[in-house]
């Protein structure tokens, strides 16, 4: 699935070829009439336990301006339904390019799933020497000694949310919403193995096929090789919530 604005951008050339004139609002109405609009998902499983004794870290990304990939990674965990129960998807996303650089679907909420996603992201890292911040919530998985030790050993700065507000990790929350709402809304897989295979395909499709309005309608894979400010295709809202400058409006939650 894809959002209506992005869909309009993708089909503009075909519409011109067939002499079809249709704006964004008309396309919204057409999709609504045929029941094709994406329904907002409801949060059903709690994946964050921040009430623990492990060390928490300060938020380092307030008003951070991004100019290139691999300056900031954001991480979060969401769930995937299977007939056998829930599986848990750990995502690491590059905040500049929106590319998912590491992911793992694990059958439990233990930190092993997050560590596997982190290992994948580190393996694919383009520049080991560039300064990098890893931002997450204060969940026990990200505060665990094993996870923190890996970040510190690679000289990656650790940043965490402070008050539990989802807006403090808005891009990671947004990524969860995109993957679940656009690619497998209300889907219940047969088992963990089937879900893991499907998630791998979904991540590849997201990275290589899905355009972003905050990336001038480029895909994350293409944007991951860009430098400097990328033009946006949306008008920012006026509000007081904290954001990362490079990704202000696209970070809105589902």
C-alpha positions in Angstrom: 0.0 0.0 0.0 1.0 3.6 -0.4 -0.3 7.0 0.8 -2.6 9.0 -1.5 -0.2 11.9 -2.1 2.6 9.5 -3.0 0.3 7.5 -5.2 -0.7 10.7 -7.1 3.0 11.5 -7.6 3.6 8.0 -8.9 0.7 8.0 -11.5 1.0 11.6 -12.7 2.8 10.6 -15.9 0.2 7.9 -16.8 -2.6 10.4 -16.1 -1.0 12.8 -18.5 -0.7 10.1 -21.2 -4.4 9.3 -20.9 -5.4 13.0 -20.6 -6.8 12.5 -17.1 -7.0 15.6 -14.9 -7.3 14.8 -11.2 -6.0 16.6 -8.1 -5.1 15.3 -4.7 -8.5 15.9 -3.2 -10.3 14.2 -6.1 -8.1 11.2 -5.7 -8.8 11.1 -2.0 -12.5 11.1 -2.8 -12.2 8.4 -5.4 -10.2 6.1 -3.1 -12.6 6.8 -0.2 -15.6 5.9 -2.4 -14.1 2.6 -3.3 -13.0 1.8 0.3 -9.3 2.0 -0.6 -8.0 4.4 2.0 -5.7 3.1 4.7 -7.3 2.8 8.1 -5.3 4.0 11.1 -4.1 1.1 13.2 -4.7 0.9 17.0 -1.8 0.1 19.4 -2.5 -3.3 21.0 0.6 -4.6 22.6 3.0 -2.8 24.9 6.6 -3.4 23.8 8.4 -0.9 26.1 9.3 -1.4 29.7 11.2 1.6 31.0 10.7 0.9 34.7 14.0 -0.7 35.5 17.2 0.0 37.4 19.5 0.1 34.3 21.2 3.3 33.4 19.3 5.7 31.1 20.9 8.3 28.8 19.9 11.9 28.0 18.2 13.1 24.9 20.9 14.3 22.4 18.7 15.0 19.4 16.6 18.0 20.3 16.9 20.6 17.5 19.5 18.4 15.7 20.0 19.3 12.1 20.8 16.4 9.8 22.9 17.0 6.6 23.9 13.4 5.7 23.2 9.8 6.3 24.7 7.9 9.3 24.5 10.9 11.6 21.4 9.6 13.5 19.9 6.2 13.8 16.5 5.8 15.6 15.3 2.5 17.0 12.1 1.0 18.2 10.2 -2.3 18.6 6.7 -3.2 17.3 4.8 -6.4 17.1 3.5 -8.7 14.4 0.6 -11.0 14.8 0.8 -14.7 14.0 -1.6 -17.6 14.8 1.0 -18.9 17.2 1.3 -15.6 19.1 3.2 -12.4 18.7 6.6 -11.8 17.1 8.5 -8.7 17.8 10.1 -6.5 15.0 13.2 -4.5 15.9 13.8 -1.6 13.5 16.8 0.7 13.1 16.2 3.6 10.7 18.6 6.2 9.4 16.9 9.5 10.3 18.3 11.4 7.3 17.4 8.9 4.5 14.5 7.0 6.2 16.3 3.8 5.2 15.8 0.8 7.4 19.4 -0.1 8.0 18.8 -3.0 10.4 15.8 -5.2 11.3 15.1 -8.5 13.0 11.9 -10.3 13.8 12.3 -12.2 17.0 9.8 -14.5 18.8 10.2 -12.7 22.2 10.9 -9.3 23.6 14.4 -10.2 24.9 17.3 -8.0 23.9 18.6 -10.6 21.4 16.3 -9.3 18.7 17.5 -5.7 19.1 21.1 -6.9 19.1 20.7 -8.8 15.9 19.1 -5.7 14.2 22.0 -3.6 15.5 24.6 -6.0 14.2 23.0 -5.8 10.7 23.0 -2.0 10.8 26.7 -1.9 11.8 27.7 -4.4 9.2 26.2 -2.2 6.5 27.6 1.1 7.8 29.3 3.1 5.1 31.7 5.2 7.3 32.9 3.8 10.6 34.6 7.0 11.6 31.8 9.5 11.1 30.0 10.7 14.3 26.8 8.8 14.9 24.0 9.0 17.5 21.8 6.1 18.3 18.4 7.2 19.7 15.7 5.0 21.3 13.2 4.9 24.1 14.2 3.8 27.5 13.2 0.2 27.1 15.1 -2.4 29.0 16.4 -3.9 25.7 18.2 -0.6 24.7 19.5 -0.1 28.3 20.8 -3.6 28.6 24.5 -4.0 29.2 25.0 -6.0 26.0 23.4 -3.4 23.8 25.1 -0.4 25.4 28.5 -2.1 25.3 28.2 -2.6 21.5 27.3 1.0 21.0 30.1 2.3 23.2 32.7 -0.1 21.6 31.9 1.4 18.2 32.1 5.0 19.6 28.4 5.6 18.9 26.7 8.2 21.1 23.7 7.0 23.1 20.5 9.1 23.2 17.2 8.3 24.8 13.7 9.7 25.3 13.2 11.4 28.7 9.5 11.5 29.5 7.9 8.6 27.7 6.2 10.8 25.1 6.2 9.1 21.6 7.0 12.5 20.1 10.5 12.1 21.5 11.1 9.1 19.2 8.6 10.2 16.6 10.5 9.0 13.5 10.9 5.5 14.9 7.2 5.5 15.8 6.3 6.7 12.4 8.4 3.9 10.8 6.4 1.3 12.8 3.2 2.9 11.5 4.3 2.8 7.9 5.5 -0.8 8.0 2.3 -2.0 9.7 -0.4 0.2 8.3 0.8 0.3 4.7 2.3 -3.1 4.2 0.3 -5.6 6.3 -2.7 -3.9 7.9 -4.7 -6.5 10.0 -2.5 -9.3 8.7 -2.1 -12.4 10.9 0.6 -14.7 9.7 0.5 -18.5 10.1 3.7 -18.6 12.2 6.9 -16.8 13.0 8.8 -18.3 10.0 6.2 -17.0 7.5 6.2 -13.6 9.2 10.0 -13.3 9.2 10.1 -14.1 5.4 7.4 -11.6 4.7 9.0 -8.8 6.8 12.3 -9.2 4.9 10.4 -8.7 1.6 8.5 -5.7 3.1 11.7 -4.0 4.3 13.3 -4.4 0.9 10.2 -3.0 -0.9 10.0 -0.1 1.6 13.7 0.8 1.1 13.8 0.5 -2.7 10.2 1.3 -3.8 8.4 3.6 -1.4 8.8 7.4 -2.1 8.8 9.9 0.8 7.4 13.4 0.6 10.1 14.5 3.0 12.8 13.1 0.6 11.5 14.9 -2.5 9.7 11.7 -3.4 13.0 9.7 -3.5 13.2 6.2 -2.0 15.2 5.7 1.1 17.9 3.7 -0.8 18.5 6.6 -3.1 18.4 9.2 -0.4 20.9 7.2 1.6 23.6 8.3 -0.8 22.7 12.0 -0.8 24.3 14.9 1.1 23.0 18.2 2.2 19.4 19.3 2.8 16.8 17.4 0.7 13.8 19.4 -0.6 10.4 18.4 1.0 7.0 18.1 -0.7 4.9 19.1 2.3 4.1 22.3 4.3 5.2 22.1 7.9 2.6 22.6 10.6 3.0 25.2 13.3 3.2 23.6 16.7 5.5 23.4 19.7 6.4 19.8 19.9 10.1 18.8 19.6 11.3 17.6 16.2 14.4 16.8 14.3 14.8 19.7 11.8 15.4 17.5 8.8 12.2 15.5 9.3 9.6 17.8 10.9 6.2 17.0 9.4 6.9 13.5 8.2 7.3 12.4 11.9 3.7 12.8 12.7 2.3 9.7 14.4 -0.5 7.5 13.1 
